[in-house]
Amino acid sequence: MVVAVIEAEFKSTMTVELVRSAARDADVLFAARVSTLGEQTLEGALGDQEAGARDRGLINYLMRDRHGSPFEHNSMTFYVQAPIFVFREFMRHRIASYNEESGRYRELQPVFYVPDAQRNLVQVGKPGAYEFLPGSEEQHALVDAAVREQSLAAYAAYRSMLDAGVAREVARIVLPLNLFSSMYVTMNARALMNFVSLRTKHPEAKVPSFPQREIEMVGQQMESHWAALMPLTHAAFTAQGRIAP
């Protein structure tokens, strides 16, 4: 009965859009060179459209020796749609500014995350070094059915409370963590490097990371946008083992 009356959307993808940016490799160069030149260096950096070997060398040097502050003089704002449990992991990183949609001020929509068939389900190993393996067809069927059933039941309870006049901030407490939310997140390149070093798994990383797949999906998209804006910085980050400066 519940399933028939709730028109919910279930999806397995995350949305990441770059909505605003002031981030270029030149921002790193002018910030770094003021240390040695002792004068304003912004004009020269902005006028240089093609980075030379000296510029590449400086960015690589800064990354290699972990001189981090020059990588902070830029800004990127992303619009992210992801399940609530992803945002809770996200906000453990106290290196960004966040504004998330509020369940106190608007009615939350029935959009839920459900893992797709490629999502590994079986966890093996010791804490801190887990490995995730593919699940069986039976396990995937169980997860899919349980997620859909419980999501619909929870949303039906939410709607019934709203219809009875219960405040949104109270009614929302029954909603599950796989409900999609949306937020703006603003950070600089140094903060983003810290984030992706921990929340993505990469063969070039000197320090292995074991992120939950769902937050990795967000991190990979954010990294892709950043790499297009600051290709020299991104290349240096990868070349130096993906360790944030």
Protein Blocks (a to p, Z undefined) as FASTA:
>chain_A
ZZmmmccdddfbdcdddfbdcddfklmmmmmmmmmnopafklmmmmmmbccfklmmmmmm
mmmnopaklmmnccddddddddfklmmmmmmpccbccddddfklpccddddddddfklcf
bdgdjehiaccddddfklmmmmmmmmmmmmmmmmmmmmmmmmnopafklmmmmpcfkbcc
dddddddfklmmmmmmmmpccfklmbdcdddfklmmmmmmmmmmmmmmmmmlmmmmmmno
ppaZZ
